[in-house]
């Protein structure tokens, strides 16, 4: 009899524990649902914000555009979004997003449970590329996406150039400073970032842009030694890429050939403009008008020198290497 009563008591205790567990689970479920609902309602009150989930970051722009960013994407070559989130460094995640995206956001929410239902017209994955087995945002591709899906006044068709500006001289913030300077003078949209390594030369990579626009562009920056690099050598959808080098060493020889006052004046002007390694040959050249000779890769170096000296005649010579000739009649 005691054994039966003990068994009944244990069963009753088990049932009580079971139902208590159900009540607790139900209560937690109500709280979680309420929190998610409240969180979503708070998010919906914002115009631009990020939702940090378990595997992805969603960046929301009003009811127009949502962008999914996998957490494995690199912020820069040293750290990924995932590594920042492991440290719970949410403010730096927000700051990093604002450095990389064309349009800034002003808030974020961390949602680790439940599903986010994003009521937006367009949902897109972030355009990305892989460099040295690491995933990066293809920043230049985002401008056209924002133009077509978010911005009301698209820049397409206005002649505006999309430019990547890469810092290869080790001076912090220099690419952005140059980009802001260019924006004041030319119709461009730019993305600023660091180049993978420092470079002595500056480089110009032209993917799809008129020659005249590139000429106008290089006249507005301080750099002088722009070598032409192969299109596609840097993964981007930008019209062109400016790699801003150190330009400290004697990168190429500039020969000024002529024995009149124009040649002497040219030497003085070039030195005043910061050109180095200028050599003179005071012999009479066999040209009817002043002319600049250059290697095809050095066209924009020669073009900029020509504009400084008011010389418009230019001749391409394949046998010139790291050398520009300026001949006076």
Buried (B, 14 or more C-beta within 10 A) or exposed (E): EEEEEEEEEEEEEEEEEEEEEEEEEEEEEEEEEEEBEEBBEEBEEBEBBBBBBEEBBBBBBEEBBBBBBBBBBBBEEEBBBBBBBEEEBBEBBBBBBBBBBBEEBEBBBBBEEBEBEBEBEBEEEBBBBEEEEEBBBBBBBBBBBBBEBBBEEBBEEEEBBBBBBBBBBEEEEBBBBBBEEBEEEBEBBBBBBBBEEEBBBBBBBBBEBEEEBBBEBBBEBEBBBBBBBEEEEBEBBBBBBBBBBBBEEEBBBBBBBBBEEBBBEBBEBBEEEEBBEBEBEEEEBEBEEBBBBBBEBBBBBBBBBBEBBEBEEBEEBEEBEBBBBBBBE
